[in-house]
Amino acid sequence: MKINMEMEELLNKGLGYEEMMDVCRMETRRRISDVLRLCLPYSDTPEGRILMEEQLYGVLIQMLTYMQVNARNLRKERQREGIDNARANGVHFGRRQKYAADDYIDVFKRLENGEIDKNTARAEVGASVNTFNKLYAQLKTERKI
């Protein structure tokens, strides 16, 4: 049970095929050999054990690595489909905007007309200088003021 959990942890690291092969060879060689000896007790002869162990070990690692890579690719493909569907349905990704330029059109119009100066307008909006300038530029490019 413990070996299965450790192998699952290795499989979920997100490594590529070659990296996974290297990690598995380095970290789990002794454990897999013990498991193979338990599963195949009659093949534990001094001359035949090493060759059979190496072959079974290689096949097992290749199979687990192939399964891990395919599972990761399938997860990424499904995630991409979900993101594309969400974007097609108009779902917004990322952090919500703290300031919406449309909420402050009247302040920016008064600034354009010269009724208030830039510092007063920024204070009414309550945004930093950079955020205020971005909102102002956004409304200008959208020609709302």
N, C-alpha and C positions, 0 to 999 in steps of 0.2 A: 504494500500500500504506500509506504514511504517513497519507494523508488518511483512509483507511478506519479506521485505528486511532484517530485523533483523533476521528472521528465516533462511534465505538463508546464512547470515553471520555465524550463528551458525552451519549450516550444512556443511559449507566449512572449518571448523576448523580442520577437520581430526581426530576427536575423535572416539574411539571405541563405540560399542553399549551401554555398561553400562555407560561409561563416558557421552555419548550423552544424555542418559536418565536423569542422575543426573543434567547436565547443564540445560537441558530443564525444568526440574521440578523447579529448583531454579530461573532461570532468566525469564521464560515466563509464569508462572502460572497465574498471574493476567491478562495478556494480552489475553491469550487464553480463559480464563473464560469470559472476556468481549466479545470476538468474538463469543463464543458459545451462550452467552445471546442474542447477536444481531441476530444470525442465527436462534435461537430457542426461540422466545419471549414468546410463550405460555407455555413453560416448566418452566418459572421463578416463581415457587411457593416456599414458604419458606421450605416446607418439602421435595419436590421432586427435588429441584434445585441442592442441594449439591451432591446427589448420581448420578444424570444424568451427572452433570458437571464432576465429577471425572471419570466416566466411559468413557465419550467422550474424555476427556482430555488424559486419558491413551491410548486409541485407536489411537488418533491423533498423540501423541508423538511416539508410537511404529511404526506407519506407516511411519512417516517422518524419523525416525532413520533407519528403515529397508531400505528405499529408499536411504538414504545417504550412508550407508555402502555398499550396492550393487553398487551404482554409483562409489564409490571410488575403490572398488575391480575391477570393469570393466575398470576404467582408468588405474589402475596399470597393469592389464593384457594386455591391448592394448599397454601401454608403453613398457612393457617387450617384446612383439612381435616386436615392432618397433626397439628396441635396438638389438634384436637377428638378425633381418633381416639386419640391418645396419652392424653389425659385420660380417655376412656372406658375405656381399658385399665388405668388406674390408675398411669400414669407420673407421677412427681413432678418438677416443674420448679423450678429454683432451686438455691440452695446447700444442701448437706446440713447438718442441724442438728448442732452440736458436742455439745450435751447433750440427751439424751432424758429427759423427765420420768419415764418408766416405769422407767428404770434406777436411779432414786434414791428409789423409793417407801419403802423401809425407813428411809432418813434422814429423810424428811418425816414418816413416822409417828412416829418417835422425837421429832421436834420437836413434833408435835401433842400427844403424851402428856406433854411436859414433861421428858423424859429429858435432852435437850440444848438449849442455847440457839441462837438464830438464827445467831450468828457461828460457832459450832462446826459447825453443819449446813452453812453456806456453805463453810467450809474443807474439810469432807469431800467436798462436791460439787466444789469447785475452780472455781466459777463466780464471775463478778462479782456485785455486789449486784443490779444490774438483772436479769441473767439468772436469778439465783437466785429473785428475786421473781416473775418471769414463770413459771418452772417451778412454783413453789409455787402461784401463782394458777391455773395450768392444771390441776394435780391437784385443786385444790379445786373448780373448776367441773365437772370430770369426775367428781367425788365418789369419787375413788380413795383418799382419805385421810380 
